[in-house]
Amino acid sequence: MKPLNYAILKHFTKVPEASAKDVIEALKGEYGNFKALKLDAVINALMTAEANGLIEETRFDLDENKELRVYYHAHKEGAETINKYIED
């Protein structure tokens, strides 16, 4: 099993885009018992990945509770870097 942050990054190499809630939903089967698989922690991980140039924001909207939802994707260079350092 990969560290959670690695799994979060790797997720973006397999989907066109995702929000923090999408990531949680996708990873909860394998990482559901991890304390760090919470919305605030995942948002922090995504913002760090964005600051490091691995993913970028694609769009944003409001969810059903009128809370901001930000979507990200791994651009070509980011996906190549993630795949280079994190194996499947």
C-alpha positions in Angstrom: 0.0 0.0 0.0 1.3 3.4 -1.0 1.4 6.3 1.5 -1.9 8.3 1.3 -0.3 11.4 -0.4 1.2 9.2 -3.1 -2.2 7.6 -3.7 -3.8 11.0 -3.9 -1.3 12.2 -6.5 -1.5 8.9 -8.4 -5.3 9.3 -8.6 -4.8 12.3 -10.8 -2.9 10.3 -13.4 -6.0 8.1 -13.8 -8.9 10.6 -14.1 -9.5 13.7 -16.2 -10.2 15.8 -13.2 -11.3 15.5 -9.6 -12.2 17.5 -6.5 -11.2 16.7 -2.9 -14.5 14.9 -2.3 -14.0 12.9 -5.5 -10.5 11.8 -4.2 -11.9 10.8 -0.8 -14.7 8.8 -2.5 -12.2 7.0 -4.8 -9.7 6.2 -2.1 -12.0 5.4 0.8 -12.1 1.6 0.0 -8.4 1.2 0.6 -7.6 4.2 2.8 -10.9 4.7 4.6 -9.4 4.0 8.0 -6.7 6.6 7.6 -7.3 9.7 9.8 -5.8 11.9 7.1 -8.5 10.9 4.6 -10.6 13.9 5.7 -11.7 16.8 3.5 -9.4 19.4 5.1 -6.3 17.2 4.9 -7.0 16.2 1.3 -7.6 19.9 0.3 -4.2 20.7 1.9 -2.6 17.9 0.0 -4.1 19.1 -3.3 -3.0 22.7 -2.7 0.5 21.5 -1.9 0.6 19.4 -5.1 -0.6 22.5 -7.0 2.0 24.7 -5.4 4.7 22.1 -6.5 3.4 22.2 -10.1 2.1 18.6 -10.2 -1.6 19.4 -10.7 -3.5 22.5 -11.6 -7.0 23.9 -11.0 -9.4 23.2 -13.9 -12.6 24.7 -12.6 -14.7 25.4 -9.5 -18.4 25.4 -8.6 -20.7 25.1 -5.6 -21.8 21.7 -4.3 -25.3 20.9 -3.2 -24.6 22.5 0.2 -23.4 25.7 -1.5 -19.8 25.0 -0.5 -17.0 25.7 -2.9 -15.7 22.7 -4.8 -12.4 23.0 -6.7 -11.4 20.6 -9.4 -7.8 19.8 -10.4 -6.1 17.7 -13.0 -2.6 16.5 -13.6 -1.3 18.3 -16.7 1.1 16.3 -19.0 4.3 17.2 -17.3 2.8 16.8 -13.8 1.5 13.3 -14.7 4.8 12.3 -16.1 6.6 13.5 -12.9 4.1 11.6 -10.7 4.4 8.4 -12.8 8.2 8.7 -12.8 8.5 8.7 -9.0 5.3 6.8 -7.9 4.8 3.4 -9.4 1.5 1.6 -9.7 
